Amino acid sequence: MDNATFAQECVRLVGGKENVETVTHCFTRLRFRLKDKSRADLAAAKETEGILDALEVGDQTQLIIGPQVNEVFKEVEQIVGVGVADPARVEDEAADDGESKKKGFSVGMLLDTVTGIFAPVITAITAGGMVKAALLIMGLFGLSSDSQEYYILNFIADSVFYFLPILLAFSSANKFGCNPYIAGIVGGVLLHPNWTALVNAGEPVSFFSIPVTLYNYSSSVLPIILTILFMSFVERFAEKVSPNVVKAVLQPLLTLGITAPVALIVIGPLGSWIGGIFAAILSFLDTNVPILVPTIVGAVCPLLVFAGMHLAIFPSLQTIQRAAMGYETVCGPGMLASNMAIAGATLGTALRVKNPKNREMSISTGITALCGITEPALYGVVFKFHKPLIAGMIGGAVGGLFAGIMHLKRYAFATPGIPALPTFMGDDPMNIVIAIATVAIAFAVAFIVSFILGVDEDAQAKKA
């Protein structure tokens, strides 16, 4: 079926457009937040052609449909009438007199919130990382680092990372149900050249006799997220106290006039302090037990991706570490090993299955996994036959252990796969060699284990 028809079917399976509160997407899945999750027919969704799997993760109902998700999302957005978020609709639900929509804190809600904030900006971060990777390749082919071309391409790549607070401000506002454009302005306040000049000068600064702590907020994560969370409450307060006759000008005045100074005086320094703690922990692990994180991530990453939790865990931590250290070891090395192991396990399965459709699925999804997109392999082969999961986790752990022993670093962000190997190029010329060796080890171990374990197609056919 075409994308428009398929989108209509997806919306029907989650309870219809009137049941959709918000919808976002990542590389392979539609992420719905529904008013009533019980109205979604996940069993039918799992049997629908084009949907690899359907599951609930925290407050989200997810339909995994593969790399074509962006085209399908555009059609879904037209059907339901909401994009990343619809603040008015969220506020209307919260103000419903009959039934309170308030929910207590839960781990699921936290994961849903973090995922909702980072998922929309992953594409931009990947774009910057791949431009950086392309620039490194051009350098190998003779482009001088002193040339104007290199200078321009370099700041194009770095701009995504430098202005990350503005991107996060926009996505945070959508998630928290407040004005994303005012949120973007608040993000701009933290990056304004005049503020940067005050930080660089290092002289004491006060605001109506209140001391202002000077921090450089470029590339930061927590300060802007906490600030926009605070802004969501300020905006609701301004909505209530502003008379209708002047609401159009008074509400934004109060929102920006209160949020921005509080961000500079209180929330920004607090977020930077918390981020510093995370950076110190990551630095300690990187220095003292560098094998720990890549090995664990290499082993358990398939489970995190299967549950859709990887976007809630990795982006913020890897961004904090890269900002503090110039590279990251939280996600890149371990996930590179994991993705290549899933590719190896899936292609190893292709040699053992007898059903032509299973072999075709294993080959096509295994090649996709080599490019860093593992969901089709996970849902179409690995979790279907079970034993490839064991092979993938073993291969990922062995590859991650090697990456940790060799202290593999990633200098730019992109989905870990063969096309993104240049993101492992940096000051140490051996780092890219270690990355290639990690790919080979993880793939080979998983491929061999998968081939040895084999699969039981007959048992799977009976379950089906």
C-alpha positions in Angstrom: 0.0 0.0 0.0 1.1 3.6 -0.5 2.3 5.8 2.3 -1.0 7.7 2.6 -3.0 4.5 3.0 -0.5 3.0 5.3 -0.5 6.1 7.5 -4.3 5.9 7.8 -4.0 2.2 8.9 -1.4 3.2 11.5 -3.7 5.9 12.9 -6.6 3.5 13.0 -4.6 0.9 14.9 -3.8 3.4 17.7 -7.4 4.3 18.2 -8.0 6.9 15.5 -6.9 10.5 15.2 -9.1 11.7 18.1 -7.0 9.4 20.4 -3.7 10.8 19.4 -2.3 13.5 21.7 1.2 13.8 20.1 3.2 11.9 17.6 7.0 12.0 16.9 9.3 9.7 15.0 12.9 8.6 15.1 14.9 6.6 12.5 12.5 3.6 12.3 9.5 4.1 14.5 6.4 6.2 15.0 6.1 7.3 18.6 2.5 8.0 19.7 1.4 9.5 22.9 -2.3 8.5 23.2 -5.1 9.8 25.3 -6.3 6.2 26.0 -3.7 3.5 25.3 -6.3 0.7 25.8 -7.9 1.8 22.4 -4.7 0.8 20.5 -4.8 -2.6 18.9 -1.2 -3.7 19.2 -2.0 -7.4 18.4 -3.5 -6.3 15.0 -0.6 -3.9 14.4 1.9 -6.7 14.8 0.1 -8.6 12.1 -0.2 -5.6 9.7 2.1 -5.7 6.6 4.7 -3.0 6.9 4.7 -2.9 10.7 7.7 -4.8 12.1 6.4 -4.6 15.7 4.3 -2.6 18.0 4.9 -2.0 21.7 4.3 0.3 24.7 7.4 2.0 26.2 6.6 4.2 29.1 3.9 6.7 28.0 4.5 5.9 24.3 2.9 3.6 21.9 5.4 2.7 19.2 4.9 1.3 15.7 8.2 0.1 14.2 8.0 0.4 10.5 11.6 0.8 9.2 13.6 3.5 7.3 10.6 4.8 5.5 9.2 6.3 8.7 9.8 9.9 7.7 7.6 9.7 4.7 4.9 7.8 6.7 5.1 10.4 9.5 4.4 13.2 7.1 1.1 11.5 6.1 0.3 10.7 9.8 0.8 14.3 10.7 -1.6 15.4 8.1 -4.2 12.9 9.3 -4.1 13.6 13.1 -3.4 17.3 12.8 -0.6 17.3 15.4 3.2 17.3 14.9 5.8 16.9 17.5 3.4 18.4 20.0 0.3 20.5 20.0 0.4 22.7 23.2 -3.1 23.9 22.8 -4.5 20.4 22.7 -2.3 19.3 25.7 -3.5 22.3 27.7 -7.2 21.6 26.8 -6.8 18.1 28.1 -5.2 19.3 31.3 -8.1 21.8 31.8 -10.8 19.2 31.2 -13.3 19.7 34.1 -14.5 16.1 34.2 -11.4 14.1 34.3 -7.9 15.1 35.6 -5.1 14.1 33.3 -2.4 14.7 36.0 0.0 11.9 36.5 2.6 11.2 39.2 6.3 10.8 38.4 7.4 7.5 37.0 10.5 6.2 35.3 8.4 5.6 32.2 7.4 9.2 32.2 11.0 10.3 32.6 12.2 8.1 29.7 9.3 9.3 27.6 10.2 12.9 28.3 13.9 12.6 27.5 13.1 10.6 24.3 10.6 13.2 23.2 13.1 16.0 23.7 16.0 14.3 21.9 14.3 12.3 19.1 13.4 15.4 17.0 17.0 16.8 17.1 18.8 13.5 16.4 18.6 14.1 12.6 20.2 17.5 13.0 23.0 16.1 15.2 23.6 13.3 12.7 23.8 15.9 9.9 26.5 17.8 11.7 28.4 14.7 12.5 28.3 13.4 8.9 29.5 16.8 7.6 32.4 16.5 10.1 33.1 13.0 8.9 33.0 14.1 5.2 35.4 17.0 6.1 37.8 14.5 7.7 37.7 12.3 4.5 38.4 15.4 2.4 41.4 16.2 4.6 42.8 12.8 3.8 42.5 13.6 0.1 44.4 16.8 0.3 42.1 19.5 1.6 44.2 21.7 3.8 43.1 22.5 7.3 44.3 26.1 6.7 42.0 26.6 3.6 38.9 28.7 3.7 36.9 25.7 2.4 37.9 23.7 5.4 37.2 26.6 7.8 33.7 27.1 6.4 32.8 23.4 6.4 34.2 23.0 9.9 31.9 25.7 11.4 29.0 24.4 9.4 29.5 21.0 11.2 30.2 22.6 14.6 27.2 24.9 14.4 24.7 22.1 15.2 26.6 21.2 18.3 27.3 24.8 19.4 23.7 25.9 19.0 22.3 22.7 20.5 20.6 24.6 23.3 18.3 26.3 20.8 17.4 23.1 19.2 16.7 21.5 22.6 14.8 24.6 23.7 12.4 24.1 20.7 11.9 20.4 21.2 11.6 20.8 25.1 8.9 23.4 24.6 7.0 21.0 22.4 7.3 18.3 24.9 6.3 20.5 27.9 3.5 22.2 26.1 4.8 25.8 25.9 5.6 28.3 23.2 8.5 26.9 21.2 9.5 30.2 19.7 9.9 32.0 23.0 11.8 28.9 24.1 14.1 29.4 21.2 14.7 33.0 22.2 15.6 31.8 25.7 18.1 29.4 24.2 19.5 32.3 22.2 19.9 34.3 25.4 22.2 31.7 26.8 24.3 31.9 23.6 24.2 35.6 22.9 27.6 37.2 22.0 27.2 39.8 24.8 26.7 37.0 27.4 29.7 35.2 25.9 31.7 38.4 26.2 30.8 38.6 29.9 31.9 35.0 30.4 35.2 35.5 28.6 35.9 38.7 30.5 35.5 36.9 33.8 34.6 40.0 35.8 31.8 39.8 38.5 28.3 40.4 37.1 25.1 41.2 39.0 21.5 41.7 38.1 19.7 44.1 40.5 22.4 43.3 43.1 21.9 39.6 42.6 25.2 37.9 41.6 25.2 36.1 38.3 27.3 33.0 37.9 29.1 33.0 34.5 28.9 29.8 32.4 29.5 29.1 28.8 26.3 27.3 27.7 27.3 26.4 24.1 26.8 22.7 23.5 25.2 22.3 26.9 22.1 20.1 27.6 20.7 20.2 31.0 20.5 24.0 31.6 18.2 24.6 28.7 16.0 21.6 29.4 15.5 22.6 33.0 14.9 26.2 31.9 12.2 25.3 29.5 10.5 23.1 32.1 10.4 26.2 34.4 9.2 28.3 31.5 6.2 26.0 31.0 5.0 26.9 34.5 5.8 30.6 34.0 3.8 30.7 30.7 0.7 29.1 32.4 1.0 31.7 35.2 1.3 34.5 32.7 -1.8 33.1 30.9 -3.9 33.3 34.1 -2.8 36.7 35.3 -2.9 38.5 32.0 -6.2 40.4 31.2 -7.6 39.4 27.9 -7.3 42.9 26.5 -3.5 42.9 26.8 -2.8 39.2 26.9 -1.2 39.2 23.5 1.6 41.4 24.7 1.7 40.9 28.5 1.9 37.1 28.4 5.0 36.9 26.3 6.5 39.8 28.2 6.1 38.0 31.5 7.2 34.7 30.1 10.4 35.9 28.6 11.0 38.6 31.3 10.8 36.1 34.1 12.3 33.0 32.5 15.5 34.5 31.0 16.9 36.2 34.1 16.0 33.1 36.3 17.8 31.0 33.7 21.0 33.1 33.9 20.9 33.5 37.7 19.6 30.1 39.0 18.7 27.4 36.5 21.6 27.7 34.1 24.3 27.4 36.8 22.3 24.6 38.5 22.0 22.6 35.2 25.7 23.2 34.5 26.6 21.9 38.0 24.6 18.8 37.5 26.1 18.3 34.1 29.5 18.7 35.6 28.7 15.8 38.0 27.7 13.6 35.1 30.9 14.7 33.2 33.1 13.8 36.2 31.5 10.4 36.5 32.0 9.7 32.8 35.6 11.0 33.0 36.3 8.7 36.0 34.9 5.7 34.1 36.8 6.6 31.0 40.1 6.9 32.9 39.8 4.1 35.4 37.5 1.4 33.8 37.4 2.2 30.1 36.3 -1.4 29.2 33.2 -1.3 31.3 30.8 1.0 29.4 31.6 -0.3 25.8 31.3 -3.9 26.9 27.9 -3.4 28.6 26.6 -1.2 25.8 27.8 -3.7 23.2 25.9 -6.5 25.0 22.7 -4.9 26.0 22.2 -2.3 23.2 19.9 -4.7 21.2 17.5 -4.8 24.2 17.6 -1.0 24.6 16.9 -0.5 20.9 14.1 -3.1 20.9 12.4 -1.3 23.8 13.1 2.2 22.2 15.0 3.3 25.3 18.4 4.1 23.6 17.2 7.6 22.7 16.4 8.2 26.4 19.8 7.1 27.7 22.6 7.9 25.2 22.1 11.3 23.6 22.3 13.4 26.7 25.2 11.6 28.3 27.3 11.4 25.1 26.7 15.2 24.5 27.8 16.0 28.0 31.0 13.9 27.7 31.8 15.3 24.2 31.4 18.9 25.5 33.7 18.2 28.4 36.3 16.0 26.8 36.1 16.6 23.0 35.1 12.9 22.4 32.7 10.4 23.7 32.9 6.8 24.8 29.4 6.4 26.3 27.6 5.3 23.1 29.7 5.2 20.0 32.2 2.4 20.7 29.8 0.0 22.3 26.9 0.7 19.9 29.3 0.3 16.9 30.2 -3.1 18.2 26.5 -3.9 18.9 25.2 -2.9 15.5 27.9 -4.8 13.7 27.3 -7.8 15.8 23.6 -7.7 14.9 24.6 -7.5 11.3 26.8 -10.5 11.7 24.2 -12.5 13.6 21.6 -11.8 11.0 23.7 -12.6 8.0 24.9 -15.7 9.8 21.3 -16.7 10.2 20.8 -16.3 6.4 23.2 -19.2 5.9 21.2 -21.5 8.2 17.6 -20.8 7.3 15.9 -22.8 4.6 12.8 -20.7 4.0 13.5 -18.3 1.0 11.5 -15.5 2.6 13.5 -15.8 5.9 16.8 -15.9 4.0 15.8 -12.8 2.0 14.7 -11.0 5.2 18.0 -11.9 6.9 20.2 -10.7 4.0 18.3 -7.4 3.5 18.1 -6.5 7.2 21.7 -7.6 7.8 22.9 -5.2 5.2 20.8 -2.4 6.7 22.3 -3.2 10.1 25.8 -2.7 8.6 24.7 0.8 7.9 23.7 1.3 11.6 20.0 0.8 11.4 19.3 -2.4 13.3 15.5 -2.3 14.0 14.5 -4.2 10.9 17.0 -7.0 11.8 15.9 -7.0 15.4 12.2 -7.3 14.7 12.4 -9.3 11.5 15.0 -11.9 12.4 16.9 -11.5 15.8 13.9 -11.5 18.2 11.9 -13.8 15.9 14.4 -16.7 16.1 15.9 -15.9 19.5 19.3 -17.6 19.0 20.6 -14.7 16.8 20.0 -12.5 19.8 22.4 -14.6 21.8 24.9 -14.4 19.0 24.5 -10.6 18.7 24.9 -10.0 22.4 28.0 -12.1 22.6 29.5 -10.5 19.5 28.6 -7.0 20.8 30.2 -7.7 24.2 33.4 -9.1 22.7 33.6 -6.1 20.2 32.8 -3.7 23.0 35.5 -5.2 25.3 38.1 -4.8 22.5 37.0 -1.2 22.0 37.2 -0.5 25.7 40.7 -2.1 26.0 41.9 0.0 23.1 40.1 3.1 24.4 38.2 3.7 21.2 36.8 7.3 21.0 34.1 8.9 18.8 34.6 12.5 17.9 31.3 13.3 16.1 27.8 11.9 16.3 26.1 9.7 13.7 24.3 6.4 13.9 27.2 3.9 14.4 27.7 1.9 11.3 30.1 1.5 8.4 29.1 4.8 6.7 29.8 6.6 10.0 33.3 5.2 10.6 34.9 8.6 9.8 33.3 9.9 13.0 36.0 7.9 14.8 38.8 9.9 13.0 40.5 12.3 15.3 43.9 13.4 16.7 45.0 9.8 17.2 45.5 8.3 13.7 45.2 4.7 15.2 41.7 5.4 16.5 40.0 4.7 13.1 42.1 1.5 12.8 40.7 0.4 16.2 37.2 1.2 15.0 37.6 -0.9 11.9 39.0 -3.7 14.0 36.0 -3.4 16.4 33.7 -3.8 13.4 35.6 -6.9 12.2 35.7 -8.5 15.6 32.0 -7.9 16.6 30.8 -9.0 13.1 32.9 -12.1 13.0 32.2 -13.3 16.5 28.4 -12.8 16.1 28.4 -14.4 12.6 30.3 -17.5 13.8 28.1 -17.9 16.9 24.9 -17.4 14.9 26.0 -20.0 12.3 26.9 -22.5 15.0 23.7 -22.0 17.0 21.5 -22.1 13.9 17.7 -21.5 14.1 14.6 -23.5 14.6 12.3 -22.4 11.7 9.8 -25.2 12.4 9.2 -24.0 16.0 8.8 -20.5 14.8 6.4 -21.5 12.1 4.2 -23.4 14.7 4.1 -20.2 16.9 3.1 -18.2 14.0 
